[in-house]
Amino acid sequence: MAGILRGEIRWADLNPTRGNEQSGLRPVLVLSHDVFNERSGTVIATALTSQPQKAGFPLTIPIESAALPKKSWVKISQIRTLSVERVGKKIGSVSTEEIMRVIEGLNEIIGR
C-alpha cells in the first residue's frame, strides 16, 4: 500500500497481541517518515484510545487537531512497527506540532 504519510491516523489490525498490548482493529498515528513507509513495507505507529486517560504526558497525549468522532489520546507507550498490510483506511491527520509532542513524549519514555 503506497501513500501512508507521517501524521496520518489510520485504522490498523493490531492482532495478534500478547499481554497488555493494544489489540483489535483500532486507530493508530503514523510516526515514521514518508520515505520509510514507502520503501520498507512497514510503518512505525502508536495506538490511539478514546477511553479517558489517567496517565498524562509523556504516556498519553490528547489529539486536538484531527477531526475524530470521539475525543482521543495517543498512547505513546503502545508504539509498534506494522506491516503496511495491517494498515487500512485513513481517518484523519494531526498537525506537525502534535507529531513533535508525541516524539518528545517518546524521548521521555526511552531516556533521550
ChimeraX attribute file (.defattr): number of C-alpha atoms within 10 A of each C-alpha:
attribute: neighborCount
match mode: 1-to-1
recipient: residues
	/A:1	13
	/A:2	10
	/A:3	9
	/A:4	24
	/A:5	21
	/A:6	22
	/A:7	24
	/A:8	22
	/A:9	28
	/A:10	22
	/A:11	21
	/A:12	24
	/A:13	17
	/A:14	19
	/A:15	13
	/A:16	9
	/A:17	10
	/A:18	8
	/A:19	6
	/A:20	7
	/A:21	15
	/A:22	20
	/A:23	15
	/A:24	13
	/A:25	14
	/A:26	18
	/A:27	27
	/A:28	29
	/A:29	30
	/A:30	28
	/A:31	23
	/A:32	17
	/A:33	14
	/A:34	16
	/A:35	12
	/A:36	15
	/A:37	23
	/A:38	16
	/A:39	10
	/A:40	10
	/A:41	13
	/A:42	20
	/A:43	27
	/A:44	19
	/A:45	26
	/A:46	22
	/A:47	25
	/A:48	24
	/A:49	19
	/A:50	15
	/A:51	10
	/A:52	10
	/A:53	15
	/A:54	7
	/A:55	10
	/A:56	11
	/A:57	17
	/A:58	19
	/A:59	19
	/A:60	22
	/A:61	20
	/A:62	19
	/A:63	23
	/A:64	13
	/A:65	13
	/A:66	17
	/A:67	12
	/A:68	14
	/A:69	8
	/A:70	10
	/A:71	14
	/A:72	20
	/A:73	20
	/A:74	26
	/A:75	26
	/A:76	24
	/A:77	16
	/A:78	16
	/A:79	19
	/A:80	19
	/A:81	13
	/A:82	19
	/A:83	16
	/A:84	18
	/A:85	12
	/A:86	15
	/A:87	24
	/A:88	18
	/A:89	12
	/A:90	15
	/A:91	16
	/A:92	16
	/A:93	21
	/A:94	18
	/A:95	14
	/A:96	12
	/A:97	11
	/A:98	19
	/A:99	19
	/A:100	13
	/A:101	15
	/A:102	25
	/A:103	15
	/A:104	15
	/A:105	20
	/A:106	20
	/A:107	13
	/A:108	13
	/A:109	14
	/A:110	8
	/A:111	7
	/A:112	7
